[in-house]
Amino acid sequence: MAAPALWQPQEQGLREICTLLEAHISPNSDQARIWQQLQHYSQFPDFNNYLVFLLARGEGKSIEVRQAAGLLLKNNLRTTFSSMPSPSQQYIKAELLPCIGATNRAIRSTVGTVISVLFQIVRVAGWIELFQALHKCLDSNDLDHMEGAMDAIYKICEDVPEELDVDVPGLSERPINVFMPRILQFFQSPHASLRKLALGCINQYIVVMPSALYMSMDQYLQGLFNLAKDPSSDVRKLVCSAWVQLIEVRPSILEPHLKNVTELILLANKDSDDEVALEACEFWSAYCDVSMPPEGLREFLPRLIPTLLSNMVYADDDESLADAEEDESFPDRDQDLKPRFHASRLHGSETGEDDDDDDAVNVWNLRKCSAAGLDVLSNVFGDSILPTLMPLIEQNLARTDDESWKERETAVLSLGAIAEGCIAGLYPHLPQIVAFLIPLLDDKFPLIRSITCWTLSRYSKFIVQSLDHPNGREQFDKILLGLLRRILDTNKRVQEAACSAFATLEEEAAEELVPHLEVILQHLMCAYGKYQRRNLRILYDALGTLADAVGAELNQAKYLDIFMPPLITKWQELQNSDKDLFPLLECFTSVAQALGPGFAQFAEPVFQRCINLIQSQQLAKIDPTAAGALYDREFIVCSLDLLSGLAEGLGPGIESLVAQSNLRDLLLQCCMDEAANVRQSALALLGDLSRVCPIHLHPRLQEFLTVAAKQLSPQCVKEAVSVANNACWAIGELAIKVGKEIEPVVITVVSCLVPILKSPEGLNKSLIENSAITLGRLSWVCPDIMAPHMDHFMQAWCSALCVIRDDFEKEDAFHGLCAMVAANPSGGVGSLAYICQACASWTEIKSEGLHNEVCQILNGYKQLLGNSGWEQCMATLEPAVVQRLARYGV
C-alpha cells in the first residue's frame, strides 16, 4: 500500500506569502492593508502549513521573513489549532521537530516559541514525539541541538511548568523526572548559554517544587554555590534570583546553608554588573518579609549597611539625572504622564493607602532597591543599626563640595529610609535632624532639594506629634513654609516632590493647618498658574488632601475666593474627553465634601457636567462616532464619585438637582455595568442618595434592590468583593429609609449575608462589618420576616457585632437585634452567651431608647431562664464581660 502523499506548497502561494511577510516586517509599509491581506490568507485551510514550511525549510529566504512566518504561526495556533484538520496538525508538528537544533540561533529560538505555544494546547500526551525529540537533542552533545532543546524546555517551564510533572500513558516516567538529571548536568557545561538555560528552567520549579527537584535539592544547591562566581553575569543573576525565590517560598531548605548563602549574596550585592547586584539586593527584603530569625543577619549588618549605602548613590546613567535638569519651561512629553488609576469609592473601615512613591521615574533599579532594603532592615533591627549607619551618613553630609553632591543626596535618602524603623533612637535628635534638613531645601542641586522634601515628609507624623515640645511649633512652621517655597520651585522634579511631601504633611497635621490656610492656598494657586499637566495632577491631590484635612474650615469666603475661581475656570476649559478632568473631578469630590452646604453655589454646573459625562460615555460605549469620543469608563467612575461627594456635602440640598435630572435612570444602568469599578461607584452613590433623597429612587426602587442583591451572591463576592461591600451597605441604607418596601428582597439578601458572617476568613473587614449592620437594619424594619430564621445566624452575627466601633450604624443594628428577639425570644436562647457578648461590646450606648431596649431583652432572658439558668449562662462568659453587663441592670 502506497504511503499517503505529504503536503507540498504551491510555488505561487509561497511567493505571495513571502512578499506579504516582507512587507509585514518593513517599517514603512501600510500595516492596516497588510493586516487585511493576512486575514484574507488565513481563511485558506493550509495557510499555516505554508507558514511552518517557510520557518522550517525556507532556506534561501531571509531569516527575518522566516521568523515572521514563525511568529504569525504562533499567534494563529493559539486560536485555530484545535479546529484544524488532523493532517494539518500532524504536518505542523512533524515539521517543527527537526528544527529544534537548527543551525541559526534566531530560527531555533522562534521554533522554541512556537513549540511552547503548541505544547500548551496539546500537552505531553498529545505530542509524545516532542518529548522523545527533546530527549534525543539533550543527549546529542551537539551544541545547536542541546541549546535548541533547552530553549524549548525553558519556554515550556516558563508558561506551564506543572505540565511536565504529570503521569503520561505510554511513558514510563514523568517528563520532568527524565529531564531534571540532564538539566542539572548542564550546570557544569562549558557553554554559558546552556548554564543559563539550565538555571532558568529549574528556577521555574522552585514554587511548584516537583518531587524530581526536591529529591535533587542537594545537587541543585551545590550547583548554585558553584555558579555563584560564574564568569557570565546572566548566570550570576539567575543564581541570585534562585536564592531570593528559595528564601521567599522555601526558607526551610535554605536555613542550614544560610550563612554561606548570605556571604555570597553580600558579595553579589557589590557585583560590577548592576543587574546582578539588583537581583542580590532583593534578598534582604525577602529575608525579612518571611520572618526568618533576624539574628541570622545581624552579624552581616556592619558589612551590609555600607554596601546598601554605596549602592544608593545615583549611577551616572540613571535616567533621573537627565530628568532633573528640566525646569518648568520644558513642556511635558506624553510619556511623562503616567497612567493614573482612580480608586473607586468604598464604604467601610478599610481605605486604600497610597504607596510611598519617592521617584518621578518609576524604574526599579539598584538605588531604589537598596533604599527599600535599608527601610526593611531598619524596621526589623530598629535602633541597633544606627551605630553602623549614622557615622556613614554624617561622613557623607560633611562632604560639601559640588563633586560630592550625590553622596550628600544619599545621606538624606538614608535618613528618610530609616524614619519609621529607627524613630525611637532618632526622636530625641529630631530637632537637629530637621534643623539640618531645612537649609537643604534651598540646595543648588535639584535632586538634593527633591529628596529633602521626601525625607521631611517621612518624619511628618513625628513632627506633628512634637508640636507641644519646646520650639515644636516653630519647627513645624519652618517645614510648612519650606515645602510651600519648594512647591514654587522652577524645577519640575522638585515641584513634584514638594507637592507630594506637602500632601503627606497635610494628612498628618489636619486641623493644625487651619491658622496657615490663607498662605497655603496662595502658594497652591500660584503653583496652579505655572505648573504643567503632570504636576498639576499632583497639585490637585494636594488641594484635595487639604480639603479632607481641614474640612468645613475651608468654607469661608476669603478662602473660596482664592481657590475656587481658578478651579472653575479650568473645569470649563477642559473638554469632556480630556483625561486631565480625572484629577480635577477627584479634587472637587474632596472639596464638595469639605465645604458641605457651602458648595451649593458651585453645585449646579458641576452636577450637570457629571450627568453629561456619564451620558456621553454611555453613548460612546455603543457609538463612539456619535459621542465624538472613545469610551473610557474612568470618566463614569470619577463622575459617580463626585456625585457621591456632592450628596455627602450638600445633604438634602442635592434634592432639587436630582429631581431635575435623569440621574435615577443613568444610575440604574451603571449599577448593572459589566465593569466592577463602575458598579462599585454606582452602588456607593445609590447608598448616598438613599440617605439624602430616597424619594427620587422610589419609582425604580425594586429594580435597584434586585440589582444590588445580585451583587451579594457567593460568586460575585469572590469576583468583586468591593462591589459586594457597597451593595450590602446601600441595601442597609435603603432599608431604613423605605421600611417595609424592602420586603421582596429580604430573604435573598439574608441568604447571601449569612455565609459571609459564618465564614469571614479571608474576607475584608469592611464587608463583614457592613454585612452585620445591614442584617441588623433588615431585622429592624422586617423583624417578623427575620425572627423565624434567627437561630441560623445569631451566633456568627453577634460575633461580628462585637468588633464594630460604637456609632449610629451599630445602633441601627442593635435596634434590629432587639426587635428580632422581641418577636421570637425563644429563638435566641441557644445563642444567649453570644447576645450577651455583643451587648457588652459597647463602650457606651448614647441613645437612651436603645439602652432601655437592651436592658429589656437581657432582663427578659433572665426571667425566662430563672436565676440558676442565668447563672449557668454567666459562668460561660469572661469576668470582664459579666462586669460590663451590669450596666444593663442584670
N, C-alpha and C positions, 0 to 999 in steps of 0.2 A: 504493500500500500504506500502510495506517494506521501511524503511529508507535506503538511499544509503550507501553502505559499506564504512567505513572510511579507509583511507590508513593505512597500517601496515608495519613496516620494516621487511625485511628478516633477520633472525638471523646471517647468514653467512656474508651478506653485512655489517651489523652493526659491526661485529667483524673485518672485513677487514679495514673498515674506521677508527675504533678506533685504530687499530695497526698503521695505517698510520699517524694518528694525534699524537700518542705518539712519533713516530719517528720525526714528524714535529717539536715538541717542545723540542726534545732532542738536547742539544747544539753541540754534536759531530757527528751528522748524516750527510749523504750525501744529502745536501739540494737540489742540482740540480736534483738528481734522484727522490726525493720525490715530487718535483715540477712537474716533468713529470707525475708521477703517479696520482697526484691530477688533473692535466689537463685531464688525461685519464678518471678518475672517473666523472669529471664534464660533460662529454659527456652524461652520463645517465640522463634521464629526471627527475628521482626522487632523484638525489644526494642531492639537497638542502632540500628535506623532511627529509633525514637521518640526515642532519646537525641540523635542527631545533629540531628533535626528541631528539638527543643527548643533545643539550643545555637545552631543556625544561624538558625532562623526563629521563635524563641519571643518575638517582640515582645508586650508586654503581660504577660509573666511577669517575675518579679523576676530581677535579674542573678544573685543568689546561686543561684537554682534552675537557671538556665541553665548557670552554672559547674559546679554539682554534677552536672548531666547530662553535661557535657563530661569531668569527671574520672572519672566512672563509666565512660563510654565508653572513655576512655584505658586504664583497667585491664582492661576486657573485651577490647579489641582485642589486647592482648598475648597473651591465651590463646586467643581464638576466631577471630580474623580469617581465618587460613589455612583454617579449615574452614567458613567461611560460604558460602552460595550466592552465585554470581557477581553476580546482580542487586543483592544487599545490599551487596557490596563496592563495586560501581560507584556505588551511591546514596550511600554514606558519603563516598567520595572526592569525588564531584561536589558534595555539599552543603558540604563544608569549604572548597573553594577560594574561593567568593565572599566568605567571611567573613574571609579573611586581612586585609582592610582594614576590618573592622567599626568603626563609629564609637566604640563603647565599648572602652576600653583593656583592661578585665578580660576581656571576651569575646575580643578579639584575642589576648590572652596565652594564654587557655585553648585557643583554636583552634591556636595555635602549638605548644602542648604536645602536643595530640592528633596534629597533623601529624607532629611529630618521632618519636612512637612508631610511627605507621603507616609512616613512611618507613623506620624500622629494619627493618620486616618486608618491605616490597616493594622498597626501594631505588629508584634513579633509573629503571632500566629498567622497573620495574613501575608507574611513575607519571610518565610523561613530562609529563603535563598539569600536574603540580605545578611542575616546573621552568619550564614556559612561564608559568604564573600568577605565580610569584615574580619572574621576569624582567620581566614586564609591570608588576607593582606597583613594582619598584625604579625603573622608568623613568617612573612616572606623575606625579612631582612633587607627589602628594597625600600629606600628612604621615601620615595614618592608614594608607594603603596601603604607603608606604615603611617605616613603623615596624613594621607587621604582618609584612611580608615579612622584614625584618631580624631580628625576634624569632624567626620560624620558622627562619631560616637559622642564627641563633646557637645555637638549641637542637639543631639537627642537627649543627652543628660541635662542640658540647659532647659529644654522645653518640657520633657516628660520623664524625669529620672526614674519614677516608680515603675514605668512600663518595662524596664529591663530586669526588674526584680519580681517576675511572675513565673509561675509554672506554665510551660507551653507543651501541649500534646505533640509528641514526635521529637521532643528534645529531652535528653537525659538530665540536663542541668538548667537552672535559670541562667539567662544570658549574662547577668552581672557576675555570677559565680565563675563563669568561664573567662570573662574579660578582666576581672579585678586583678588576678595574679600577673597577667601580662602587662596591664597598665602600670602596676606598681614597679615592674621591672624597668619601665621606661624612665623612672626617676633617675636611673643611672646611665641613661643614654648619653652618648657624646654630642647629640644634636639638641640644641636649646629648644628648637620648635617642638620636639617630642616631649621634652621635660615639661615644657609649658602646657601642652595639651593634656598630658597625663595628670598634672596637678589640677588643671581646670576641671577635668572630668570628675576626679574624686572629691574635690571641694563641693561639687553639686550634691554629693550624697551625705554631707555632714548632718543636714537637718533630718532627712528621711532615715538615715542610718540603717541600711540593709545589713543582714547578718554577715554578708560577704565582707563588708568593710569592718564591722565590729570584730569579726574573727581575725582580721588582718591589722588591727589597730596598732599593735607594737611596730609592725613593719612600716606602716604609714607614718607614725610619729618619728621613727628613726629616719625615714626618708626626708621628712620636713627638717629635722635637725641637720641632716647632711646638705640640704639645699639652701639653708639659711644664708650662706655666703656665696651662693652661685654667681658666676660672672654675669649672667643675664639678669638685667633689672626686672624684666617681666616675670621671671621665675621668683625672684626675691619678693616681689609684690604679692604673688599668689601664695607664697609661704606665710607672709604676714596675714593675708586675708583668711587663710586656714586657721591660724591661731585665734584671730578675732572671732570667727564663726564658732570655733570649738568652745571658747570661753563663754560665748553667748548662749549656746544651746546644749553643750555637753561639758559643763565645767568640771564634773567629777572625773572625766577622762584626763583632763589637764592637771588636776590637783597634784598628783605625785611628781609631775615634771615642772611645777610652776616656777621654781627658782631659775632653772635653765632657760625656760621659755621667756621669762621676764628679762633675763640678761640679754637674750638675742633680740627681743623687741626693743630694748633700750638702745642697742647698737643700731638696729634698723631705723630707729627714730632719728638717727643722725646721718642716714644714708645720703650719698651725694645726689641720688635721684629723688626729687621731691615727691613723686608718686609713691615710691616705696615708703618714704618717711611718713606720708599722709596715711597710708594703709596701716603702718605700725602704730601711728598716733591714735587710731580708733580704738586700740586695745585698752587704753587707760579708762575711757568712759565705759566700755563694755565690761571691764573687770568690776568697776564699782556698781554698775547697774544690776549685775546678777548677785549682788550682796555676797561676794566672796569675802572670807575673813580679811579685813583691811591690813591685819598685821603682816600678811604675805608681801604687801607692797612697801610697808614702812621703811625697811632698810634701803630701798632704792630711791627714796624721795630726795636725798641730798644730790643724787646724780640726775634724777628725772626732772626736777624743777628747773635747773639751769638749761636743760635741753629744750623743755617746753618754751622757756622764755626766749631762747635764741631763735626758735622756730616761729615765734610770734612777730618777729621783725619783718616788715614788708619786704617781699622779694622784689628784685629790680624789675621783674617783668609783670608784677601784679597790675591787673587792669585798673585797680582803684587809683594808682599813681597818676595815670593819664587822665582819668575822670576828674581827679581832684583839681586839675589845672583849670577846669571850666568855670568861668564866672557866670553871673546871671545874664550876661548879654548873649551867651551861646544859646541858640534855640534848642529845645528838646528834640531828640530824634525819636522816631516811633518806637525803636527798641528800648528806649529809656522808660517807656510807660509799661511797667509790669502789669500783667493781667491781674485784675483785682477780683476778690471774691467777697460778696456781701453775705454775711451770716444772717439767715432768716430769723425772724423773731421767735423766741422760745419762752413760754410761760413756765416759770418754776424756779427751783432753787439753784440750778446749775447754769451759770452763764459762761460762755466761752472766754478763755483767757488769751490775750494776744501773746504770741511768742515774741521774745526779745529779738529785735532784728537790727543788729548794730551796723550793718553794712548795706550801702546802696546797691552794690553789685552782688547779687546773691549767688556767687560761685563758691562752692565749698572748697576750701583749699587748706594747705598746711597751717597757715596762720590762724584761721578760724577754728580748725580742729584742735590746735594746741591751746587756744584760749578756752575752748569748751572743756578740754581735758583739765586745765587748771581750775576752772569753775567746779567741775565734779570733784576733783581731789580736795578742794577747799571745803566742800560740803561733807566729805567723808572724814577728813582728818582735822578739820577746824583749825584752831589757832596753832596747832603743832607744826604747821608748815611755815609759819611766819619767821622763825629764826633763820630758816634757809632762804626764804623768798625776799624778806624786807631789805637785807643788805644789797641784793642784786637790783631791786627796784631803786633804792637810794643811789646806788652807783650809776645807774642809767640816767636818773633825774639830774645828777650832778654834772652830767656832760652837756654843757650849754652851747657848745659851738654848733654852727649850722650843719656841719657834716654829720653830726650825731643826732639829728632830729628824729630819725627812725627809731633809735634806741630809746629816746625820751618818750616817743609815742607809745612804744611797747610797755614802758613803765606805767603809763596812765591806763592803758588797756588792762594790764595785770591788776591794778588797783580796782578796776571795775569788775573784773572776772571774779575776784575773791570777796566782793562786797557782802554777799549773803553768807557764805560759808564761814568767813573769819570775822564776822561782825563783833563777836564777843571780845576778841582781842583788839579790834580796831576802834571800837566805840569810844573808849576813853581818849583816843587820839583824833576823833572825828574833826574837832575844830582845826587842828593843824593840817589834816588832810585837805579839808575844804579851803583853808587859807592858802594852801599850796596850789590847789587846782584853779581857783578863781582867776589868777593872772594868766593862766594858760588858755583861758577863753579868748584872750587877745593875742595869742602867739602868732608869729608871722606865717607859720606853716599851716595851711588849711586843715590837713589831716590831724594835726595836734588839736586845733580848735574843735573839730568834729568829735574826736574820741573823748575829749574832755566833757563835752555835752553828755555823751552816753554814760561816762563814768559817774558824773554827778547824778544822773537820773537813777543809777543803780543804788545810790545812797539816799534817794529822796525820802523813802519811808522813815529812815532813821533821823534824817534832818528834820522832818516834821515832828517826830517823837521828841526831839530835844528842843522844841520851841520854848519850853518853860525854863530851860537851863540858862545860866548867865550868858548873855550875848547870843542866845539861841535864835531870837527873833531877828537880830541884826544879820546873823549868818544866813537865815532863810531869805531875808530881803536881798542880800547880795547875790545869792544864787538865782533868785527870781529875776532880778534886773539883768544879771549877766546872761541868762538864757534868752531873755527878751532882746537884748542887744545882738546876740548871735542870730536870732530869728531874722534880723535885718542885715545879716552878713551879705557881702556881694558874691560869695562863693556858693554855688548851688548845693554842694555836698554838705557844707556847714549849715545852710538853711534847713536842709532835711533833718540832720542830726539834732539841731536845736529844737525844731518843731516837735519831733518825736519825744525828745527828752522832756520838753515842757508839758506834753500831754501826760507823761508818766507822773511828773510832779503835781499836775492838776488833780489826778486821781487820788494821790496820797493826801494832798493839802485840803481839798474840798472847801469847807466854809472859811478856812484861813485865807483864801484868795479874795474874799469879799472886799476888804479895805483897798485892794490893789486893782479892782475891776476896771476902773477907767483907764489906767495906764496899760493894763494888759490888752484891753480891746483896741486902744490906739495903736499899739505895736502890731497886733494881729492884722488890723485893717491896713496899716501902712505896708505890711508884707503882702497883703492881698492885692495891692496895687502894682506890685513889682514881680511877684512870683510867676514862673511858667507852669505849664499844665501839671507836670509830675509833682512838683512841690505844693501846688495848690491843693492837691488831694490830701496831702498830709496836714496842710493848714486847716482844711475843713474838719479833719479829725480832731485837731487841737481845739477848734472852736466848739465842736460838738461835745468834746470831753469837758470843756469849761462849763457848758450849759448843764451837763449831767452833774458836775461837781458843785455848782453854786445854786442850781435850781431856781426857785422863784425870786431870788435876789436880783436876777438878771432883768426882772420885769419892772424896770424903771425907765422913764422917758429918756433920761440923759444917756443911758447905755444903749437903748434901742436905736437912738438917733445915730450912734456911732456905727453899729454893725449891720443893722437891717437894710438900709438903703443900698449899700454895695451888693449884698446878697440877692436882693430882689432884682437889681439891675442884671446881674449875672444870670439869674433864673429866667429872666425874659429874653436874654440874648441867645441862650443855648437852644438849639433845635431839639425836637422830640427824639431824634435818632442819635443825638450826641452822647457818647458814653461818659463824658465829663459831668453829666447830670447825676450819675450814681452817687458820688461822694457828697454832692450838694443835697440830694434827697435825704441821705443819711444824716447830714448835718442839720437840716430842717427838722428831721424827726426828733433829735435831741432838743433843739431849740423850742419846738412846739410843746414838748413835754415839760420843759423847764418853765416856760412863760405861762403855761396854763391858760386861763381865760385871757391873759394879756396878748395871746397870739391871735385873738379874734379879728383884730384889724387887718391882719395879713392873710386870714384863713381862706377867704373865698377863692382868690386866684390860685392858691396852692392846691386847694381841694379839687378845683376844676381841672387843673393840669394833671393831677394824678388820675382822675377819671379818664381824661383824654389819652394819657399814656397807655393805660390798661386797654382801652378800646382799640387804639391804633395797633397795639401789639397783638391783640386777639385777631384783628383783621390780617395783620402781617403773617400770622401763622397759616392762614388759609390762602391769602392772595397778596404776596409781598409787593407786587406791582401796584395794586390799588392802594395799599397802605403807604407806598413810597418809602418803605424801609424793610430791611431784613428782620426776621423775628429774633428777638433776644429776650428770653424770659426774665433776665435780671431787671429789666425796666418794670415788669409787672411786680416782681418781688419787692423792689425798693419802693414802688408806689403804694403797694398794700401796707408796707411797714410805716410809711409816712402817714397814711390814713389812720393807722392804729395810734401813731403818736398824736395825731390831731384829736382822735376820740378820747385819748387819755388826758390830753392837755385841756381841751375845751369842755370835756364832760358833756352834759346835756346841751351845751351851746352848739354842738355839731348837728343837732337835730334838724334845723331848718335847711342846712346844706344837703343832708342825706335825703330829706323829703323832696327836694327839687331835682334829684339826680336819679340815674338808673343804677346806682351802686348795688342795690339788692340783687338785681339780675346778673350783673357782672361778677359779684362776689360768689354767687352760687356756681357760676361757670368755673371760677378759679378754684373753688373747693373740690371740683371734680377733675381738675387738670391732671395730666399724666405725670407731670414733673413734681417730685416730692417737695422741693423748696417752695414752689408756688402754693401747693396745698397747705404747707406748714404756715406760711404767712397769711393765707386766706383764712385759715381756721383761727389764727390769733386775732385777726380783725373781727371775725364772727363773734368771738368772746368779748372783745372790747365794745362792739356795738350792742351786744346783749345787755351790757352793763348800763349804757347811757341812753339808748333809744330802741328798745326791743320792739316797740310798736311798728317800726318800719320793716322789721324782718317778718312780721306776722303773716302777710299774705302767702309766704312760701316757707313758713315755719317747718311743716312736716318734711319738706324736701331737705332743708338744712339739717334737720335732726337725723334723717335717714343717711345722708351723705357722711355726716360726722360719725355716726355709729359704725358705718362700714370701715372707717379707718382704725377701729379698735380690734378687728379680727386678728387672731394669732399671727396669721401670715403678714398682715400689714404692720403689726408691732415689730415683727422680726425685720421686715424690709425697711421701715422708716419710723424709727422709734420717736423722733421729734415730731413727726406729723401726728402720730397717735397721742402723744403728750398734749399737743394743742387741741386736738379733737376732744379729748377727755375733759380738759379744762373748760372748753367752750360749752359742752353739754351741761356741765355743772352750773355755769353762769346763766345759761338759758333756763335751766330748771327753776332757779329761784325767782326768775322774772315771769315765767309763763305758767308756773304751777302745774295744775292737773293736765294741761295740754301736752305735757311731756310723756304722758302715759303710754302712747303707742310704741315708744322705743325703749321703755324702762327695762323690760326683761332681756332684750337683745344686748343692751349696754351692760347690764349687770353680769350677764353670762360671759362677757369679754373681760370685765374688770376683775372678776373673782380669780381667774387663773393668774393674772398679773400679781395680785396680792398674795396668792398661795405659793407662787414660785418667783420671788423677787430677785433671785440670784442672777447677776449679770445684767440686770436692767438698770437704767439710770434712775437716780434718786428722785428726780423731778416727776417722772411718770408714776412712780409708786405713791408719792405724796398726792399728786393730782387724782389718781385713781381712788385713794382713800377719801379725799374731800368730795369728789363727785358722787361716790357711793353714799356718803352722808347726806349730800344735798338731795339726791333722789329719794332717800329714806324720809327726809323731812317733808317733801311735797307729796310723796305717794306711799305713806307708811303701810297702808292696807295691802298694797301690791308686794312690798318688800318683806314685811314681817313674816309671812309663812316660810320664807326661804332663809331666814337669818342664821339658822344653825349651820348652813353650808359655808358661810364666810365670816361669821362673827370673830373667830379667834385670829385669823390672818388679818382681818380689818383692824381689830383693836391693836394688834402688834404694830401695824403701820401708823395708826393714830398716835401711838406713844412717842414717835420720833419727830412729829411735826411741831414746828415752833408755835408758840401762842400767838394767834392773830384772829381776824374776823372769819377767815376761811375755816380755821379749826373750830370756831364757834358754830358755824353753819353745820359742820359735820357732826358735832355733838348734839345739836338740836335734832338731827336725824336719828342719832343713836337713841336719844330719849324717846322720840316719837315711836320708834320701832319697838322698843322694849315695852312702852305703854300699850301698844297694840297686841303684843304677844309675849307677856312676861315669861311664860314657861319656856319659850324658845331660846331664852338667853341663859337659863340656869346652868347648862353644861359648859358655858363659856364665862361664868361669873368671875373667875380669877382674872381673866383677860380684860373684862369690862372694868374691874377694879384698877388694874394696872394702867389702863387708858385714862381713867378719871384722875389717877394720882399723877399723871404726866404733866398736868397743868402747873405752872408756877403760880398763876392766879387767874381765875375766870373773871374778866372785867364786867361781863353782863350779869346783872343781878338775877334777871329772869332765868338765864341758863343755869346759874349756880343753884337756884332753887329746884330746877328740873332734875339736875344731877343728884341733889340731896334726896329728892323724892324717889328716884328709881333705886338708889342704894338702900334707903330705909325700907322701901317696898320689898326688896330681896331679903333684907334682914328679917322682916316679919314673916315672909314666905317660908324661909328656911328654919326659923326658930333659932334660939341662941346657940345650941350645940352645932347645928348645921353651919351657921355663920362663922363660929369659931374655927370649925374644921377648914372652911374656905380660907380664913385669915392665916391659918397655920402654914398654908402653901405659899404665902407671899413673903417677900423680903421685909424685914422690920421697918425699913425706911418707907416702903410703900404703905404699910399699915398706918404708920405715923402720919403720912400725908393725907390719908383718907379721913382722919379725924376731923378735918375742916368741914366735912360734909355731914357732921353730926352722927357718924356711925362708929 
